[in-house]
Amino acid sequence: MLGYVKAFKPEMKIKDYELYRGIYCSLCRALGRLYSPLAQLFLSYDFAFAAVLRLAAGDENCAFSQKRCPYNPAKKCMICGSKRELEFCAHAVIITVFYKVKDNLHDGGVKSKILAAMLYPIVSLMHKKAVRLAPEIEEIISKSMALQTEAESKKDVCLDEAAHPSADALGRIMAMGFGGEKADALYKLGYMVGRTVYVIDAADDLEADIKNGSFNPFKAEYGDIKNPAVREKFAARVREIFNLTQSSALDALDSLEKKRFEDILENIVFDGIEASISKVLEKYEVTQ
């Protein structure tokens, strides 16, 4: 994921924000403990959302305690006592980053390829450990990447087909280890959030992808994006897609039996992602 799925602080209660930050810090510690301090550089709030969601749905103890941040000893932060779910998400971070680096190494721009070449040997070692510890996650993400490449190689691929592999992967990862109606709700929520991320990222990169000749599902219809009328039409279309997808995500969240963190999840899925899409669309919406 790409940093679009995060809480919207102005609409959060202080206690909820502290818990949310605590899960983020706990996931950061898990990455450092399992994969080295360098792995902590790959953490994003997207994976913090995954941790919050799985902790909200699961039975694992979520007691918090205060500990000092190793990078800022003067500051204490909330640390979640959960271990299984945080390590699960840490493995997902590393496996996702590995395939992102690998993709940039082959298909990125010049700067992306140079950075990917520098990171690949280190990330590859981390990936080998992650595959050993979480083979199920590796299978889901590796197949997703292969299907993504296949979909994007087609001439007339539609947005739904292009977004499906990554959305399906996130849905399956969110539901892993759960059963029944809870698994169904987690899959649907993960799928819709994954689809939303794909749409936001494609919208954010449209101008750059047109310039670089890279794949983008919006290029065929909105290739003349510098035209103000096209920009306005594009922004309206992306907003329409987002509203429909977000509505389905909220339905799935409402149907999910949650043991904790309900207000945090509602903030992320409703206010947080809304803030992300609005920020991206600012550059396309024509101001009067």
NUTIKE-608383 format. One line per field, with one value per residue (C-alpha): residue in one letter; x, y, z. Coordinates in nm, 3 decimals, decimal comma, padded with zeros to 5 digits. Example, Ala and Ser with C-alpha at 12.3 -4.5 7.8 and 13.67 -1.06 7.14 Angstrom:
<pts>
r = A	S
xx = 01,230	01,367
yy = -00,450	-00,106
zz = 00,780	00,714
</pts>
This chain:
<pts>
r = M	L	G	Y	V	K	A	F	K	P	E	M	K	I	K	D	Y	E	L	Y	R	G	I	Y	C	S	L	C	R	A	L	G	R	L	Y	S	P	L	A	Q	L	F	L	S	Y	D	F	A	F	A	A	V	L	R	L	A	A	G	D	E	N	C	A	F	S	Q	K	R	C	P	Y	N	P	A	K	K	C	M	I	C	G	S	K	R	E	L	E	F	C	A	H	A	V	I	I	T	V	F	Y	K	V	K	D	N	L	H	D	G	G	V	K	S	K	I	L	A	A	M	L	Y	P	I	V	S	L	M	H	K	K	A	V	R	L	A	P	E	I	E	E	I	I	S	K	S	M	A	L	Q	T	E	A	E	S	K	K	D	V	C	L	D	E	A	A	H	P	S	A	D	A	L	G	R	I	M	A	M	G	F	G	G	E	K	A	D	A	L	Y	K	L	G	Y	M	V	G	R	T	V	Y	V	I	D	A	A	D	D	L	E	A	D	I	K	N	G	S	F	N	P	F	K	A	E	Y	G	D	I	K	N	P	A	V	R	E	K	F	A	A	R	V	R	E	I	F	N	L	T	Q	S	S	A	L	D	A	L	D	S	L	E	K	K	R	F	E	D	I	L	E	N	I	V	F	D	G	I	E	A	S	I	S	K	V	L	E	K	Y	E	V	T	Q
xx = 00,000	00,101	00,020	-00,335	-00,509	-00,456	-00,653	-00,776	-00,647	-00,877	-01,180	-01,028	-01,062	-00,727	-00,750	-00,822	-00,534	-00,297	-00,408	-00,372	-00,022	00,054	-00,031	00,183	00,475	00,420	00,432	00,749	00,906	00,797	00,968	01,288	01,281	01,211	01,392	01,640	01,606	01,628	01,294	01,131	01,187	00,930	00,644	00,344	00,008	-00,156	-00,015	-00,110	-00,469	-00,428	-00,304	-00,590	-00,847	-00,716	-00,674	-01,030	-01,169	-00,950	-00,940	-00,578	-00,505	-00,457	-00,338	-00,119	00,178	00,407	00,764	01,033	01,090	01,439	01,484	01,363	01,433	01,285	00,945	00,719	00,473	00,188	00,288	00,034	00,081	-00,040	00,232	00,074	-00,115	00,167	00,416	00,163	00,147	00,526	00,567	00,314	00,513	00,835	00,677	00,490	00,802	01,006	00,769	00,743	01,123	01,139	00,877	01,061	01,383	01,227	00,964	01,038	01,190	01,563	01,559	01,330	01,556	01,867	01,700	01,556	01,900	02,044	01,766	01,717	02,003	01,895	01,521	01,579	01,737	01,445	01,205	01,361	01,295	00,940	00,866	00,983	00,773	00,462	00,435	00,060	00,108	00,387	00,161	-00,118	00,105	00,322	00,016	-00,138	00,169	00,170	-00,200	-00,142	00,132	-00,088	-00,383	-00,173	-00,021	-00,360	-00,447	-00,806	-00,806	-01,081	-01,041	-01,221	-00,994	-00,680	-00,774	-00,888	-00,555	-00,431	-00,779	-00,833	-00,492	-00,566	-00,907	-00,762	-00,485	-00,732	-00,954	-00,672	-00,720	-01,084	-01,397	-01,766	-01,935	-01,637	-01,406	-01,658	-01,678	-01,300	-01,251	-01,506	-01,364	-01,007	-01,111	-01,287	-01,002	-00,753	-00,963	-00,982	-00,604	-00,559	-00,798	-00,636	-00,286	-00,384	-00,545	-00,243	-00,002	-00,206	-00,009	00,326	00,218	00,105	00,440	00,645	00,435	00,359	00,039	-00,261	-00,621	-00,742	-00,511	-00,736	-01,030	-00,850	-00,528	-00,580	-00,562	-00,413	-00,743	-00,941	-01,268	-01,109	-00,956	-01,292	-01,460	-01,184	-01,209	-01,585	-01,545	-01,285	-01,501	-01,797	-01,592	-01,457	-01,800	-01,939	-01,638	-01,629	-02,000	-01,935	-01,638	-01,848	-02,121	-01,861	-01,725	-02,074	-02,136	-01,805	-01,821	-01,559	-01,421	-01,240	-01,116	-01,451	-01,416	-01,060	-01,167	-01,462	-01,231	-00,984	-01,238	-01,459	-01,262	-00,904	-00,946	-01,179	-00,897	-00,654	-00,877	-00,961	-00,592	-00,522	-00,820	-00,729	-00,487	-00,755	-01,060	-01,103	-01,136	-01,377
yy = 00,000	00,362	00,582	00,678	00,479	00,672	00,839	01,196	01,346	01,655	01,425	01,185	01,181	01,221	00,877	00,711	00,891	00,775	00,415	00,448	00,592	00,317	00,047	00,224	00,238	-00,126	-00,235	-00,032	-00,218	-00,553	-00,473	-00,376	-00,686	-00,929	-00,772	-00,505	-00,128	-00,074	-00,252	00,020	00,262	00,070	00,114	00,320	00,402	00,165	-00,130	00,032	00,021	-00,351	-00,405	-00,204	-00,396	-00,742	-00,652	-00,515	-00,841	-01,086	-01,229	-01,150	-00,938	-00,571	-00,431	-00,121	-00,007	00,295	00,248	00,485	00,526	00,392	00,680	00,946	00,824	01,141	01,043	00,766	00,597	00,350	-00,006	-00,277	-00,607	-00,806	-01,005	-01,238	-00,978	-00,722	-00,981	-01,091	-00,734	-00,695	-00,996	-00,840	-00,515	-00,690	-00,911	-00,618	-00,400	-00,675	-00,700	-00,321	-00,292	-00,576	-00,406	-00,072	-00,247	-00,362	-00,101	00,213	00,539	00,604	00,729	00,447	00,188	00,327	00,326	-00,022	-00,154	-00,021	-00,168	-00,501	-00,703	-00,603	-00,637	-00,973	-01,109	-00,983	-01,136	-01,480	-01,469	-01,342	-01,625	-01,876	-01,719	-01,632	-01,852	-01,791	-01,416	-01,473	-01,694	-01,435	-01,139	-01,318	-01,443	-01,097	-00,939	-01,192	-01,130	-00,753	-00,774	-00,989	-00,750	-00,441	-00,604	-00,612	-00,336	-00,275	-00,359	-00,185	-00,028	-00,311	-00,575	-00,374	-00,307	-00,661	-00,839	-00,598	-00,551	-00,927	-00,976	-00,725	-00,878	-01,226	-01,109	-00,925	-01,233	-01,483	-01,686	-01,586	-01,776	-01,737	-01,399	-01,226	-01,351	-01,240	-00,889	-00,862	-00,975	-00,729	-00,441	-00,527	-00,560	-00,224	-00,046	-00,208	-00,100	00,252	00,267	00,151	00,420	00,697	00,594	00,574	00,918	01,062	00,925	00,991	01,291	01,127	00,799	00,980	01,158	00,843	00,606	00,391	00,191	00,369	00,250	00,610	00,697	00,577	00,795	01,090	01,111	01,483	01,556	01,905	02,016	02,187	02,029	01,683	01,749	01,845	01,542	01,315	01,451	01,398	01,040	00,948	01,100	00,891	00,570	00,653	00,726	00,392	00,199	00,380	00,309	-00,065	-00,044	00,125	-00,138	-00,410	-00,225	-00,193	-00,566	-00,665	-00,780	-00,562	-00,612	-00,276	00,025	00,087	00,466	00,447	00,227	00,451	00,752	00,585	00,437	00,747	01,062	00,947	00,802	01,091	01,333	01,136	01,136	01,504	01,594	01,402	01,551	01,908	01,922	01,814	02,003	02,334	02,626	02,902
zz = 00,000	-00,052	00,246	00,146	00,421	00,742	01,017	00,995	01,319	01,336	01,368	01,624	02,000	02,174	02,336	02,000	01,833	02,110	02,060	01,684	01,717	01,967	01,713	01,453	01,699	01,797	01,434	01,390	01,685	01,541	01,210	01,389	01,608	01,325	01,030	01,151	01,199	00,823	00,783	00,992	00,706	00,501	00,746	00,636	00,791	00,542	00,734	01,063	00,934	00,861	01,218	01,370	01,164	01,249	01,616	01,620	01,482	01,674	02,024	02,105	02,412	02,321	02,652	02,613	02,816	02,793	02,672	02,554	02,183	02,092	01,847	02,090	02,447	02,594	02,456	02,582	02,349	02,387	02,294	02,216	02,396	02,095	01,925	01,669	01,464	01,472	01,348	01,084	00,951	00,974	00,743	00,503	00,500	00,398	00,132	-00,020	-00,023	-00,186	-00,482	-00,507	-00,522	-00,774	-00,990	-00,978	-01,073	-01,399	-01,483	-01,283	-01,397	-01,382	-01,022	-00,911	-01,074	-00,906	-00,564	-00,624	-00,724	-00,399	-00,184	-00,359	-00,197	00,155	00,094	-00,073	00,245	00,453	00,202	00,236	00,610	00,557	00,313	00,573	00,849	00,647	00,335	00,305	00,271	00,019	-00,193	-00,198	-00,283	-00,538	-00,728	-00,705	-00,861	-01,145	-01,214	-01,195	-01,456	-01,678	-01,650	-01,722	-02,030	-02,203	-02,447	-02,341	-01,971	-01,775	-01,432	-01,251	-01,405	-01,336	-00,973	-00,892	-00,821	-00,554	-00,404	-00,387	-00,225	00,049	00,110	00,144	00,376	00,600	00,625	00,679	00,995	01,044	00,948	00,874	00,851	01,008	00,732	00,469	00,617	00,649	00,291	00,156	00,359	00,259	-00,105	-00,112	00,064	-00,176	-00,473	-00,335	-00,295	-00,655	-00,784	-00,577	-00,684	-01,052	-01,031	-00,851	-01,114	-01,429	-01,556	-01,483	-01,644	-01,961	-01,977	-01,912	-02,120	-01,816	-01,768	-01,621	-01,655	-01,699	-01,990	-02,272	-02,173	-02,015	-02,215	-02,283	-01,910	-01,962	-02,109	-01,826	-01,938	-01,934	-01,592	-01,449	-01,605	-01,475	-01,120	-01,121	-01,249	-00,988	-00,716	-00,835	-00,831	-00,488	-00,339	-00,458	-00,331	00,003	00,052	00,012	00,248	00,516	00,474	00,532	00,836	00,983	00,939	01,100	01,461	01,631	01,980	01,995	01,793	01,621	01,627	01,490	01,199	01,114	01,114	00,877	00,634	00,624	00,709	00,645	00,298	00,208	00,295	00,077	-00,231	-00,186	-00,172	-00,495	-00,679	-00,584	-00,877	-01,125	-01,005	-01,187	-00,947	-01,036
</pts>
